[in-house]
């Protein structure tokens, strides 16, 4: 996710508790989606869709924080 911001992500994960929390939550949801998609018998498509929407919202939030941090470090 956002390979062009790899170094800034590392810095923000160390320096910004909120960024780190959102980043970890995004990754946890990503892993949960993958787990649910691997087992189509027990997975619920509505639950997966809900998780994907939440993941996208977190990704948008992360991107906004990255752009703000980028402009303050220039």
mmCIF file of the N, C-alpha and C atoms, coordinates in Angstrom:
data_MODEL
# 
_entry.id   MODEL 
# 
loop_
_atom_site.group_PDB 
_atom_site.id 
_atom_site.type_symbol 
_atom_site.label_atom_id 
_atom_site.label_alt_id 
_atom_site.label_comp_id 
_atom_site.label_asym_id 
_atom_site.label_entity_id 
_atom_site.label_seq_id 
_atom_site.pdbx_PDB_ins_code 
_atom_site.Cartn_x 
_atom_site.Cartn_y 
_atom_site.Cartn_z 
_atom_site.occupancy 
_atom_site.B_iso_or_equiv 
_atom_site.pdbx_formal_charge 
_atom_site.auth_seq_id 
_atom_site.auth_comp_id 
_atom_site.auth_asym_id 
_atom_site.auth_atom_id 
_atom_site.pdbx_PDB_model_num 
ATOM 1   N N  . UNK A 1 1  ? 0.850   -1.171  0.000  1.00 0.00 ? 1  UNK A N  1 
ATOM 2   C CA . UNK A 1 1  ? 0.000   0.000   0.000  1.00 0.00 ? 1  UNK A CA 1 
ATOM 3   C C  . UNK A 1 1  ? 0.899   1.239   0.000  1.00 0.00 ? 1  UNK A C  1 
ATOM 4   N N  . UNK A 1 2  ? 0.671   2.107   -0.930 1.00 0.00 ? 2  UNK A N  1 
ATOM 5   C CA . UNK A 1 2  ? 1.404   3.361   -1.082 1.00 0.00 ? 2  UNK A CA 1 
ATOM 6   C C  . UNK A 1 2  ? 2.927   3.158   -1.091 1.00 0.00 ? 2  UNK A C  1 
ATOM 7   N N  . UNK A 1 3  ? 3.456   2.393   -2.053 1.00 0.00 ? 3  UNK A N  1 
ATOM 8   C CA . UNK A 1 3  ? 4.910   2.150   -2.060 1.00 0.00 ? 3  UNK A CA 1 
ATOM 9   C C  . UNK A 1 3  ? 5.740   3.426   -2.196 1.00 0.00 ? 3  UNK A C  1 
ATOM 10  N N  . UNK A 1 4  ? 5.162   4.455   -2.792 1.00 0.00 ? 4  UNK A N  1 
ATOM 11  C CA . UNK A 1 4  ? 5.897   5.715   -2.953 1.00 0.00 ? 4  UNK A CA 1 
ATOM 12  C C  . UNK A 1 4  ? 6.100   6.432   -1.612 1.00 0.00 ? 4  UNK A C  1 
ATOM 13  N N  . UNK A 1 5  ? 5.367   6.012   -0.597 1.00 0.00 ? 5  UNK A N  1 
ATOM 14  C CA . UNK A 1 5  ? 5.467   6.621   0.736  1.00 0.00 ? 5  UNK A CA 1 
ATOM 15  C C  . UNK A 1 5  ? 6.088   5.676   1.767  1.00 0.00 ? 5  UNK A C  1 
ATOM 16  N N  . UNK A 1 6  ? 6.804   4.673   1.300  1.00 0.00 ? 6  UNK A N  1 
ATOM 17  C CA . UNK A 1 6  ? 7.338   3.644   2.202  1.00 0.00 ? 6  UNK A CA 1 
ATOM 18  C C  . UNK A 1 6  ? 8.134   4.251   3.371  1.00 0.00 ? 6  UNK A C  1 
ATOM 19  N N  . UNK A 1 7  ? 9.040   5.157   3.102  1.00 0.00 ? 7  UNK A N  1 
ATOM 20  C CA . UNK A 1 7  ? 9.853   5.724   4.186  1.00 0.00 ? 7  UNK A CA 1 
ATOM 21  C C  . UNK A 1 7  ? 9.017   6.634   5.093  1.00 0.00 ? 7  UNK A C  1 
ATOM 22  N N  . UNK A 1 8  ? 8.096   7.389   4.510  1.00 0.00 ? 8  UNK A N  1 
ATOM 23  C CA . UNK A 1 8  ? 7.235   8.251   5.322  1.00 0.00 ? 8  UNK A CA 1 
ATOM 24  C C  . UNK A 1 8  ? 6.302   7.417   6.202  1.00 0.00 ? 8  UNK A C  1 
ATOM 25  N N  . UNK A 1 9  ? 5.826   6.300   5.680  1.00 0.00 ? 9  UNK A N  1 
ATOM 26  C CA . UNK A 1 9  ? 4.976   5.395   6.476  1.00 0.00 ? 9  UNK A CA 1 
ATOM 27  C C  . UNK A 1 9  ? 5.758   4.887   7.681  1.00 0.00 ? 9  UNK A C  1 
ATOM 28  N N  . UNK A 1 10 ? 6.997   4.463   7.460  1.00 0.00 ? 10 UNK A N  1 
ATOM 29  C CA . UNK A 1 10 ? 7.827   3.974   8.573  1.00 0.00 ? 10 UNK A CA 1 
ATOM 30  C C  . UNK A 1 10 ? 8.004   5.048   9.632  1.00 0.00 ? 10 UNK A C  1 
ATOM 31  N N  . UNK A 1 11 ? 8.266   6.268   9.177  1.00 0.00 ? 11 UNK A N  1 
ATOM 32  C CA . UNK A 1 11 ? 8.453   7.383   10.117 1.00 0.00 ? 11 UNK A CA 1 
ATOM 33  C C  . UNK A 1 11 ? 7.173   7.671   10.894 1.00 0.00 ? 11 UNK A C  1 
ATOM 34  N N  . UNK A 1 12 ? 6.040   7.729   10.196 1.00 0.00 ? 12 UNK A N  1 
ATOM 35  C CA . UNK A 1 12 ? 4.778   8.037   10.869 1.00 0.00 ? 12 UNK A CA 1 
ATOM 36  C C  . UNK A 1 12 ? 4.361   6.924   11.824 1.00 0.00 ? 12 UNK A C  1 
ATOM 37  N N  . UNK A 1 13 ? 4.647   5.684   11.484 1.00 0.00 ? 13 UNK A N  1 
ATOM 38  C CA . UNK A 1 13 ? 4.315   4.576   12.388 1.00 0.00 ? 13 UNK A CA 1 
ATOM 39  C C  . UNK A 1 13 ? 5.069   4.710   13.708 1.00 0.00 ? 13 UNK A C  1 
ATOM 40  N N  . UNK A 1 14 ? 6.261   5.279   13.660 1.00 0.00 ? 14 UNK A N  1 
ATOM 41  C CA . UNK A 1 14 ? 7.053   5.466   14.877 1.00 0.00 ? 14 UNK A CA 1 
ATOM 42  C C  . UNK A 1 14 ? 6.663   6.733   15.630 1.00 0.00 ? 14 UNK A C  1 
ATOM 43  N N  . UNK A 1 15 ? 6.347   7.795   14.882 1.00 0.00 ? 15 UNK A N  1 
ATOM 44  C CA . UNK A 1 15 ? 6.154   9.113   15.496 1.00 0.00 ? 15 UNK A CA 1 
ATOM 45  C C  . UNK A 1 15 ? 4.702   9.501   15.762 1.00 0.00 ? 15 UNK A C  1 
ATOM 46  N N  . UNK A 1 16 ? 3.764   8.824   15.131 1.00 0.00 ? 16 UNK A N  1 
ATOM 47  C CA . UNK A 1 16 ? 2.363   9.239   15.200 1.00 0.00 ? 16 UNK A CA 1 
ATOM 48  C C  . UNK A 1 16 ? 1.507   8.054   15.642 1.00 0.00 ? 16 UNK A C  1 
ATOM 49  N N  . UNK A 1 17 ? 1.070   8.084   16.884 1.00 0.00 ? 17 UNK A N  1 
ATOM 50  C CA . UNK A 1 17 ? 0.303   6.964   17.442 1.00 0.00 ? 17 UNK A CA 1 
ATOM 51  C C  . UNK A 1 17 ? -1.003  6.732   16.684 1.00 0.00 ? 17 UNK A C  1 
ATOM 52  N N  . UNK A 1 18 ? -1.671  7.803   16.285 1.00 0.00 ? 18 UNK A N  1 
ATOM 53  C CA . UNK A 1 18 ? -2.944  7.653   15.561 1.00 0.00 ? 18 UNK A CA 1 
ATOM 54  C C  . UNK A 1 18 ? -2.707  6.996   14.202 1.00 0.00 ? 18 UNK A C  1 
ATOM 55  N N  . UNK A 1 19 ? -1.685  7.450   13.480 1.00 0.00 ? 19 UNK A N  1 
ATOM 56  C CA . UNK A 1 19 ? -1.364  6.840   12.187 1.00 0.00 ? 19 UNK A CA 1 
ATOM 57  C C  . UNK A 1 19 ? -1.064  5.354   12.367 1.00 0.00 ? 19 UNK A C  1 
ATOM 58  N N  . UNK A 1 20 ? -0.262  5.042   13.362 1.00 0.00 ? 20 UNK A N  1 
ATOM 59  C CA . UNK A 1 20 ? 0.109   3.653   13.614 1.00 0.00 ? 20 UNK A CA 1 
ATOM 60  C C  . UNK A 1 20 ? -1.124  2.796   13.911 1.00 0.00 ? 20 UNK A C  1 
ATOM 61  N N  . UNK A 1 21 ? -2.031  3.324   14.711 1.00 0.00 ? 21 UNK A N  1 
ATOM 62  C CA . UNK A 1 21 ? -3.249  2.591   15.063 1.00 0.00 ? 21 UNK A CA 1 
ATOM 63  C C  . UNK A 1 21 ? -4.110  2.338   13.828 1.00 0.00 ? 21 UNK A C  1 
ATOM 64  N N  . UNK A 1 22 ? -4.306  3.355   13.012 1.00 0.00 ? 22 UNK A N  1 
ATOM 65  C CA . UNK A 1 22 ? -5.118  3.217   11.799 1.00 0.00 ? 22 UNK A CA 1 
ATOM 66  C C  . UNK A 1 22 ? -4.448  2.242   10.834 1.00 0.00 ? 22 UNK A C  1 
ATOM 67  N N  . UNK A 1 23 ? -3.126  2.328   10.703 1.00 0.00 ? 23 UNK A N  1 
ATOM 68  C CA . UNK A 1 23 ? -2.383  1.443   9.814  1.00 0.00 ? 23 UNK A CA 1 
ATOM 69  C C  . UNK A 1 23 ? -2.547  -0.012  10.246 1.00 0.00 ? 23 UNK A C  1 
ATOM 70  N N  . UNK A 1 24 ? -2.405  -0.268  11.539 1.00 0.00 ? 24 UNK A N  1 
ATOM 71  C CA . UNK A 1 24 ? -2.546  -1.637  12.062 1.00 0.00 ? 24 UNK A CA 1 
ATOM 72  C C  . UNK A 1 24 ? -3.981  -2.150  11.895 1.00 0.00 ? 24 UNK A C  1 
ATOM 73  N N  . UNK A 1 25 ? -4.950  -1.282  12.118 1.00 0.00 ? 25 UNK A N  1 
ATOM 74  C CA . UNK A 1 25 ? -6.349  -1.679  11.936 1.00 0.00 ? 25 UNK A CA 1 
ATOM 75  C C  . UNK A 1 25 ? -6.614  -2.036  10.469 1.00 0.00 ? 25 UNK A C  1 
ATOM 76  N N  . UNK A 1 26 ? -6.078  -1.241  9.554  1.00 0.00 ? 26 UNK A N  1 
ATOM 77  C CA . UNK A 1 26 ? -6.221  -1.518  8.119  1.00 0.00 ? 26 UNK A CA 1 
ATOM 78  C C  . UNK A 1 26 ? -5.648  -2.895  7.788  1.00 0.00 ? 26 UNK A C  1 
ATOM 79  N N  . UNK A 1 27 ? -4.448  -3.175  8.299  1.00 0.00 ? 27 UNK A N  1 
ATOM 80  C CA . UNK A 1 27 ? -3.819  -4.466  8.028  1.00 0.00 ? 27 UNK A CA 1 
ATOM 81  C C  . UNK A 1 27 ? -4.591  -5.626  8.642  1.00 0.00 ? 27 UNK A C  1 
ATOM 82  N N  . UNK A 1 28 ? -5.116  -5.440  9.828  1.00 0.00 ? 28 UNK A N  1 
ATOM 83  C CA . UNK A 1 28 ? -5.896  -6.491  10.482 1.00 0.00 ? 28 UNK A CA 1 
ATOM 84  C C  . UNK A 1 28 ? -7.155  -6.805  9.678  1.00 0.00 ? 28 UNK A C  1 
ATOM 85  N N  . UNK A 1 29 ? -7.820  -5.770  9.180  1.00 0.00 ? 29 UNK A N  1 
ATOM 86  C CA . UNK A 1 29 ? -9.018  -5.983  8.365  1.00 0.00 ? 29 UNK A CA 1 
ATOM 87  C C  . UNK A 1 29 ? -8.651  -6.686  7.065  1.00 0.00 ? 29 UNK A C  1 
ATOM 88  N N  . UNK A 1 30 ? -7.523  -6.305  6.476  1.00 0.00 ? 30 UNK A N  1 
ATOM 89  C CA . UNK A 1 30 ? -7.059  -6.949  5.250  1.00 0.00 ? 30 UNK A CA 1 
ATOM 90  C C  . UNK A 1 30 ? -6.854  -8.445  5.472  1.00 0.00 ? 30 UNK A C  1 
ATOM 91  N N  . UNK A 1 31 ? -6.222  -8.805  6.575  1.00 0.00 ? 31 UNK A N  1 
ATOM 92  C CA . UNK A 1 31 ? -6.001  -10.220 6.893  1.00 0.00 ? 31 UNK A CA 1 
ATOM 93  C C  . UNK A 1 31 ? -7.328  -10.950 7.132  1.00 0.00 ? 31 UNK A C  1 
ATOM 94  N N  . UNK A 1 32 ? -8.256  -10.290 7.782  1.00 0.00 ? 32 UNK A N  1 
ATOM 95  C CA . UNK A 1 32 ? -9.564  -10.902 8.036  1.00 0.00 ? 32 UNK A CA 1 
ATOM 96  C C  . UNK A 1 32 ? -10.313 -11.138 6.725  1.00 0.00 ? 32 UNK A C  1 
ATOM 97  N N  . UNK A 1 33 ? -10.252 -10.191 5.810  1.00 0.00 ? 33 UNK A N  1 
ATOM 98  C CA . UNK A 1 33 ? -10.898 -10.348 4.499  1.00 0.00 ? 33 UNK A CA 1 
ATOM 99  C C  . UNK A 1 33 ? -10.298 -11.546 3.775  1.00 0.00 ? 33 UNK A C  1 
ATOM 100 N N  . UNK A 1 34 ? -8.981  -11.630 3.761  1.00 0.00 ? 34 UNK A N  1 
ATOM 101 C CA . UNK A 1 34 ? -8.316  -12.757 3.094  1.00 0.00 ? 34 UNK A CA 1 
ATOM 102 C C  . UNK A 1 34 ? -8.723  -14.081 3.720  1.00 0.00 ? 34 UNK A C  1 
ATOM 103 N N  . UNK A 1 35 ? -8.796  -14.122 5.041  1.00 0.00 ? 35 UNK A N  1 
ATOM 104 C CA . UNK A 1 35 ? -9.198  -15.348 5.741  1.00 0.00 ? 35 UNK A CA 1 
ATOM 105 C C  . UNK A 1 35 ? -10.617 -15.748 5.350  1.00 0.00 ? 35 UNK A C  1 
ATOM 106 N N  . UNK A 1 36 ? -11.520 -14.785 5.324  1.00 0.00 ? 36 UNK A N  1 
ATOM 107 C CA . UNK A 1 36 ? -12.914 -15.078 4.979  1.00 0.00 ? 36 UNK A CA 1 
ATOM 108 C C  . UNK A 1 36 ? -13.058 -15.509 3.518  1.00 0.00 ? 36 UNK A C  1 
ATOM 109 N N  . UNK A 1 37 ? -12.292 -14.904 2.651  1.00 0.00 ? 37 UNK A N  1 
ATOM 110 C CA . UNK A 1 37 ? -12.387 -15.247 1.230  1.00 0.00 ? 37 UNK A CA 1 
ATOM 111 C C  . UNK A 1 37 ? -11.813 -16.626 0.925  1.00 0.00 ? 37 UNK A C  1 
ATOM 112 N N  . UNK A 1 38 ? -10.906 -17.107 1.756  1.00 0.00 ? 38 UNK A N  1 
ATOM 113 C CA . UNK A 1 38 ? -10.319 -18.432 1.555  1.00 0.00 ? 38 UNK A CA 1 
ATOM 114 C C  . UNK A 1 38 ? -11.288 -19.548 1.904  1.00 0.00 ? 38 UNK A C  1 
ATOM 115 N N  . UNK A 1 39 ? -12.297 -19.248 2.698  1.00 0.00 ? 39 UNK A N  1 
ATOM 116 C CA . UNK A 1 39 ? -13.261 -20.269 3.116  1.00 0.00 ? 39 UNK A CA 1 
ATOM 117 C C  . UNK A 1 39 ? -14.651 -19.860 2.670  1.00 0.00 ? 39 UNK A C  1 
ATOM 118 N N  . UNK A 1 40 ? -14.980 -20.088 1.397  1.00 0.00 ? 40 UNK A N  1 
ATOM 119 C CA . UNK A 1 40 ? -16.268 -19.615 0.871  1.00 0.00 ? 40 UNK A CA 1 
ATOM 120 C C  . UNK A 1 40 ? -17.487 -20.281 1.508  1.00 0.00 ? 40 UNK A C  1 
ATOM 121 N N  . UNK A 1 41 ? -17.307 -21.400 2.140  1.00 0.00 ? 41 UNK A N  1 
ATOM 122 C CA . UNK A 1 41 ? -18.448 -22.093 2.755  1.00 0.00 ? 41 UNK A CA 1 
ATOM 123 C C  . UNK A 1 41 ? -18.940 -21.340 3.987  1.00 0.00 ? 41 UNK A C  1 
ATOM 124 N N  . UNK A 1 42 ? -18.011 -20.886 4.804  1.00 0.00 ? 42 UNK A N  1 
ATOM 125 C CA . UNK A 1 42 ? -18.421 -20.204 6.035  1.00 0.00 ? 42 UNK A CA 1 
ATOM 126 C C  . UNK A 1 42 ? -18.406 -18.684 5.914  1.00 0.00 ? 42 UNK A C  1 
ATOM 127 N N  . UNK A 1 43 ? -17.872 -18.171 4.814  1.00 0.00 ? 43 UNK A N  1 
ATOM 128 C CA . UNK A 1 43 ? -17.805 -16.710 4.691  1.00 0.00 ? 43 UNK A CA 1 
ATOM 129 C C  . UNK A 1 43 ? -19.153 -16.131 4.299  1.00 0.00 ? 43 UNK A C  1 
ATOM 130 N N  . UNK A 1 44 ? -19.376 -14.925 4.745  1.00 0.00 ? 44 UNK A N  1 
ATOM 131 C CA . UNK A 1 44 ? -20.605 -14.205 4.459  1.00 0.00 ? 44 UNK A CA 1 
ATOM 132 C C  . UNK A 1 44 ? -20.246 -13.031 3.555  1.00 0.00 ? 44 UNK A C  1 
ATOM 133 N N  . UNK A 1 45 ? -20.803 -13.001 2.363  1.00 0.00 ? 45 UNK A N  1 
ATOM 134 C CA . UNK A 1 45 ? -20.465 -11.962 1.385  1.00 0.00 ? 45 UNK A CA 1 
ATOM 135 C C  . UNK A 1 45 ? -20.779 -10.568 1.925  1.00 0.00 ? 45 UNK A C  1 
ATOM 136 N N  . UNK A 1 46 ? -21.829 -10.441 2.707  1.00 0.00 ? 46 UNK A N  1 
ATOM 137 C CA . UNK A 1 46 ? -22.169 -9.137  3.282  1.00 0.00 ? 46 UNK A CA 1 
ATOM 138 C C  . UNK A 1 46 ? -21.116 -8.689  4.285  1.00 0.00 ? 46 UNK A C  1 
ATOM 139 N N  . UNK A 1 47 ? -20.621 -9.630  5.069  1.00 0.00 ? 47 UNK A N  1 
ATOM 140 C CA . UNK A 1 47 ? -19.580 -9.306  6.045  1.00 0.00 ? 47 UNK A CA 1 
ATOM 141 C C  . UNK A 1 47 ? -18.293 -8.882  5.323  1.00 0.00 ? 47 UNK A C  1 
ATOM 142 N N  . UNK A 1 48 ? -17.950 -9.589  4.259  1.00 0.00 ? 48 UNK A N  1 
ATOM 143 C CA . UNK A 1 48 ? -16.760 -9.258  3.485  1.00 0.00 ? 48 UNK A CA 1 
ATOM 144 C C  . UNK A 1 48 ? -16.905 -7.864  2.869  1.00 0.00 ? 48 UNK A C  1 
ATOM 145 N N  . UNK A 1 49 ? -18.059 -7.582  2.295  1.00 0.00 ? 49 UNK A N  1 
ATOM 146 C CA . UNK A 1 49 ? -18.291 -6.256  1.702  1.00 0.00 ? 49 UNK A CA 1 
ATOM 147 C C  . UNK A 1 49 ? -18.185 -5.155  2.750  1.00 0.00 ? 49 UNK A C  1 
ATOM 148 N N  . UNK A 1 50 ? -18.737 -5.391  3.916  1.00 0.00 ? 50 UNK A N  1 
ATOM 149 C CA . UNK A 1 50 ? -18.657 -4.408  4.993  1.00 0.00 ? 50 UNK A CA 1 
ATOM 150 C C  . UNK A 1 50 ? -17.205 -4.158  5.413  1.00 0.00 ? 50 UNK A C  1 
ATOM 151 N N  . UNK A 1 51 ? -16.442 -5.242  5.525  1.00 0.00 ? 51 UNK A N  1 
ATOM 152 C CA . UNK A 1 51 ? -15.034 -5.109  5.887  1.00 0.00 ? 51 UNK A CA 1 
ATOM 153 C C  . UNK A 1 51 ? -14.249 -4.379  4.800  1.00 0.00 ? 51 UNK A C  1 
ATOM 154 N N  . UNK A 1 52 ? -14.563 -4.655  3.545  1.00 0.00 ? 52 UNK A N  1 
ATOM 155 C CA . UNK A 1 52 ? -13.876 -3.972  2.442  1.00 0.00 ? 52 UNK A CA 1 
ATOM 156 C C  . UNK A 1 52 ? -14.162 -2.477  2.455  1.00 0.00 ? 52 UNK A C  1 
ATOM 157 N N  . UNK A 1 53 ? -15.383 -2.110  2.774  1.00 0.00 ? 53 UNK A N  1 
ATOM 158 C CA . UNK A 1 53 ? -15.735 -0.687  2.858  1.00 0.00 ? 53 UNK A CA 1 
ATOM 159 C C  . UNK A 1 53 ? -14.983 -0.005  4.005  1.00 0.00 ? 53 UNK A C  1 
ATOM 160 N N  . UNK A 1 54 ? -14.903 -0.698  5.134  1.00 0.00 ? 54 UNK A N  1 
ATOM 161 C CA . UNK A 1 54 ? -14.197 -0.147  6.282  1.00 0.00 ? 54 UNK A CA 1 
ATOM 162 C C  . UNK A 1 54 ? -12.710 -0.011  5.970  1.00 0.00 ? 54 UNK A C  1 
ATOM 163 N N  . UNK A 1 55 ? -12.155 -1.023  5.297  1.00 0.00 ? 55 UNK A N  1 
ATOM 164 C CA . UNK A 1 55 ? -10.740 -0.988  4.915  1.00 0.00 ? 55 UNK A CA 1 
ATOM 165 C C  . UNK A 1 55 ? -10.466 0.191   3.980  1.00 0.00 ? 55 UNK A C  1 
ATOM 166 N N  . UNK A 1 56 ? -11.352 0.417   3.029  1.00 0.00 ? 56 UNK A N  1 
ATOM 167 C CA . UNK A 1 56 ? -11.178 1.524   2.091  1.00 0.00 ? 56 UNK A CA 1 
ATOM 168 C C  . UNK A 1 56 ? -11.244 2.871   2.810  1.00 0.00 ? 56 UNK A C  1 
ATOM 169 N N  . UNK A 1 57 ? -12.145 2.982   3.773  1.00 0.00 ? 57 UNK A N  1 
ATOM 170 C CA . UNK A 1 57 ? -12.249 4.221   4.550  1.00 0.00 ? 57 UNK A CA 1 
ATOM 171 C C  . UNK A 1 57 ? -10.954 4.480   5.322  1.00 0.00 ? 57 UNK A C  1 
ATOM 172 N N  . UNK A 1 58 ? -10.393 3.426   5.903  1.00 0.00 ? 58 UNK A N  1 
ATOM 173 C CA . UNK A 1 58 ? -9.129  3.569   6.633  1.00 0.00 ? 58 UNK A CA 1 
ATOM 174 C C  . UNK A 1 58 ? -7.993  3.924   5.677  1.00 0.00 ? 58 UNK A C  1 
ATOM 175 N N  . UNK A 1 59 ? -7.996  3.331   4.493  1.00 0.00 ? 59 UNK A N  1 
ATOM 176 C CA . UNK A 1 59 ? -6.965  3.642   3.496  1.00 0.00 ? 59 UNK A CA 1 
ATOM 177 C C  . UNK A 1 59 ? -7.041  5.113   3.096  1.00 0.00 ? 59 UNK A C  1 
ATOM 178 N N  . UNK A 1 60 ? -8.248  5.606   2.902  1.00 0.00 ? 60 UNK A N  1 
ATOM 179 C CA . UNK A 1 60 ? -8.424  7.028   2.587  1.00 0.00 ? 60 UNK A CA 1 
ATOM 180 C C  . UNK A 1 60 ? -7.879  7.911   3.713  1.00 0.00 ? 60 UNK A C  1 
ATOM 181 N N  . UNK A 1 61 ? -8.161  7.521   4.940  1.00 0.00 ? 61 UNK A N  1 
ATOM 182 C CA . UNK A 1 61 ? -7.677  8.283   6.098  1.00 0.00 ? 61 UNK A CA 1 
ATOM 183 C C  . UNK A 1 61 ? -6.151  8.268   6.150  1.00 0.00 ? 61 UNK A C  1 
ATOM 184 N N  . UNK A 1 62 ? -5.558  7.111   5.885  1.00 0.00 ? 62 UNK A N  1 
ATOM 185 C CA . UNK A 1 62 ? -4.104  7.013   5.867  1.00 0.00 ? 62 UNK A CA 1 
ATOM 186 C C  . UNK A 1 62 ? -3.509  7.907   4.778  1.00 0.00 ? 62 UNK A C  1 
ATOM 187 N N  . UNK A 1 63 ? -4.127  7.901   3.614  1.00 0.00 ? 63 UNK A N  1 
ATOM 188 C CA . UNK A 1 63 ? -3.631  8.713   2.502  1.00 0.00 ? 63 UNK A CA 1 
ATOM 189 C C  . UNK A 1 63 ? -3.665  10.203  2.849  1.00 0.00 ? 63 UNK A C  1 
ATOM 190 N N  . UNK A 1 64 ? -4.741  10.628  3.473  1.00 0.00 ? 64 UNK A N  1 
ATOM 191 C CA . UNK A 1 64 ? -4.844  12.034  3.880  1.00 0.00 ? 64 UNK A CA 1 
ATOM 192 C C  . UNK A 1 64 ? -3.723  12.385  4.864  1.00 0.00 ? 64 UNK A C  1 
ATOM 193 N N  . UNK A 1 65 ? -3.481  11.508  5.828  1.00 0.00 ? 65 UNK A N  1 
ATOM 194 C CA . UNK A 1 65 ? -2.416  11.760  6.803  1.00 0.00 ? 65 UNK A CA 1 
ATOM 195 C C  . UNK A 1 65 ? -1.046  11.785  6.109  1.00 0.00 ? 65 UNK A C  1 
ATOM 196 N N  . UNK A 1 66 ? -0.837  10.897  5.137  1.00 0.00 ? 66 UNK A N  1 
ATOM 197 C CA . UNK A 1 66 ? 0.418   10.884  4.401  1.00 0.00 ? 66 UNK A CA 1 
ATOM 198 C C  . UNK A 1 66 ? 0.616   12.174  3.621  1.00 0.00 ? 66 UNK A C  1 
ATOM 199 N N  . UNK A 1 67 ? -0.416  12.629  2.942  1.00 0.00 ? 67 UNK A N  1 
ATOM 200 C CA . UNK A 1 67 ? -0.311  13.860  2.165  1.00 0.00 ? 67 UNK A CA 1 
ATOM 201 C C  . UNK A 1 67 ? -0.040  15.060  3.070  1.00 0.00 ? 67 UNK A C  1 
ATOM 202 N N  . UNK A 1 68 ? -0.684  15.099  4.228  1.00 0.00 ? 68 UNK A N  1 
ATOM 203 C CA . UNK A 1 68 ? -0.449  16.192  5.180  1.00 0.00 ? 68 UNK A CA 1 
ATOM 204 C C  . UNK A 1 68 ? 0.979   16.163  5.695  1.00 0.00 ? 68 UNK A C  1 
ATOM 205 N N  . UNK A 1 69 ? 1.461   14.978  6.021  1.00 0.00 ? 69 UNK A N  1 
ATOM 206 C CA . UNK A 1 69 ? 2.826   14.850  6.529  1.00 0.00 ? 69 UNK A CA 1 
ATOM 207 C C  . UNK A 1 69 ? 3.828   15.201  5.435  1.00 0.00 ? 69 UNK A C  1 
ATOM 208 N N  . UNK A 1 70 ? 3.523   14.841  4.214  1.00 0.00 ? 70 UNK A N  1 
ATOM 209 C CA . UNK A 1 70 ? 4.410   15.142  3.096  1.00 0.00 ? 70 UNK A CA 1 
ATOM 210 C C  . UNK A 1 70 ? 4.551   16.645  2.893  1.00 0.00 ? 70 UNK A C  1 
ATOM 211 N N  . UNK A 1 71 ? 3.451   17.365  3.005  1.00 0.00 ? 71 UNK A N  1 
ATOM 212 C CA . UNK A 1 71 ? 3.504   18.812  2.779  1.00 0.00 ? 71 UNK A CA 1 
ATOM 213 C C  . UNK A 1 71 ? 4.185   19.535  3.946  1.00 0.00 ? 71 UNK A C  1 
ATOM 214 N N  . UNK A 1 72 ? 4.118   18.981  5.136  1.00 0.00 ? 72 UNK A N  1 
ATOM 215 C CA . UNK A 1 72 ? 4.769   19.642  6.273  1.00 0.00 ? 72 UNK A CA 1 
ATOM 216 C C  . UNK A 1 72 ? 6.260   19.355  6.316  1.00 0.00 ? 72 UNK A C  1 
ATOM 217 N N  . UNK A 1 73 ? 6.717   18.318  5.613  1.00 0.00 ? 73 UNK A N  1 
ATOM 218 C CA . UNK A 1 73 ? 8.135   17.999  5.615  1.00 0.00 ? 73 UNK A CA 1 
ATOM 219 C C  . UNK A 1 73 ? 8.862   18.563  4.404  1.00 0.00 ? 73 UNK A C  1 
ATOM 220 N N  . UNK A 1 74 ? 8.141   19.186  3.509  1.00 0.00 ? 74 UNK A N  1 
ATOM 221 C CA . UNK A 1 74 ? 8.791   19.758  2.314  1.00 0.00 ? 74 UNK A CA 1 
ATOM 222 C C  . UNK A 1 74 ? 9.417   21.086  2.602  1.00 0.00 ? 74 UNK A C  1 
# 
